[in-house]
Amino acid sequence: MQTTAPEVTAAKPKAALTPNPGLTPMMLNHAAWVTPDAAATTDFYTRIMGMELASTVMDDSIPSTGDAIPYFHIFFRMGDGSTLAFFEAPGVPPPAKSSHPAYDLFNHIALQAKDRAEVLRWYEWLKSQGVDVIGPTDHKGLILSIYFHDPAGVRLEITTPLDKEWNRHTETGYADLKLWEDCKVKAKAEGRDVPQALIEMIRDVRKRYEKKA
């Protein structure tokens, strides 16, 4: 019996892009990670980071999905009322190692300090408590930062703006995004290595910025 090829259905058309109706989050409520040790995490965020233990939740399953995973959920409050949160779930295996160092470097949370002097105070305090600290690092006059890890391995940043308008460069941001996307498209069309093409583009842009300085 001769078989026939399955019918190929056309891909569904993408929904039309519509503008946001005016919904913007008010603030960070919380960001959450898994920790293997809630007690060690509590000591770090209350004693080392100076946060308040804000709230806790214990349950035998995940409310949003029903997964039967017993957990202890703990929140730590910062100065503006936003929180960082953690889950301890005994029996859950350690996370798999990252496939590339970039994941361990780029994935982080930045916490704002009052000014440059306070970033340096954080540096001295963390070092005095045996915490390994990278920095201070000046990000091209935009922000000044130090980096370190909590007991769960979460990469943290203490930062302060050096440019008062650091998060108001919308027009430049869209222009930079276009440069980035155009470079990738062009490199792919020419059969070039995309990361190498991006490196060349970035260095060219950097030269132009240096000439203006």
Buried (B, 14 or more C-beta within 10 A) or exposed (E): EEEEEEEEEEEEEEEEEEEEEEEEEEEEEBEEBBBBBBEBBBEBBEEBBEBEEBEEEEEEEBEEEEEEBBBBBBBBBBEEEBBBBBBBBEEEEEEEEEEEEEEEEEEBEEBBBEEBEEBBBBBEBBEEEEBEBEBBEEEEEBBBBBBBBBBBEBBBBBBBBBEEEBEEEEEEEEEEEEBBEEBBEEBEEEEEEEEEBBEEBEEEBEEEEEEEE
